[in-house]
Amino acid sequence: MYSARERVENEEWIEELHEIAASIDLDADARSTAIDLFLSNLPDEERSKRAVLAASLYAGALIESDARSQGVVADAAGVARLTIQQRWKEILREAGMEPPTW
């Protein structure tokens, strides 16, 4: 879980998450879940936040049955598809979920 302080300190990233989600037409539930996943998996290094943000968007959309392809999310977030592919399952595990095996 994350603190209110983490949410405030990362407001710019959350705003960017909303902008990316809007650009790929994710619904409100997927956005909310993505924010929770992002804040629960904040990396220490600033440069890693974009990768976690993108993977959180992808995972949040999957959880809420509003899925987009890794490529679509990666393009919208400005990361490589491989970045999402390498991180999204671990984000789900950290949230206490079992990722699919496909």
BELWO-V815535 format. One record per backbone hydrogen bond with DSSP energy under -1.0 kcal/mol. NH is the residue of the N-H (numbers start at 1). CO is the residue of the C=O. Records with the same first field share a line. If there is no record, write none. Layout:
# BELWO-V815535
NH=CO  CO
This chain:
# BELWO-V815535
7=3
8=4
9=5
10=6
11=8
14=10
15=11
16=12
17=13
18=14
19=15
20=16
21=17
22=18
23=19
24=20
25=22
26=21
31=27
32=28
33=29
34=30
35=31
36=32
37=33
38=34
39=35
40=36
41=38
48=45
49=46
52=48
53=49
54=50
55=51
56=52
57=53
58=54
59=55
60=56
61=57
62=58
63=59
64=60
65=62
66=61
73=69
74=70
75=71
76=72
77=73
78=74
79=74
84=80
85=81
86=82
87=84
88=84
91=87
92=88
93=89
94=90
95=91
96=93
97=92
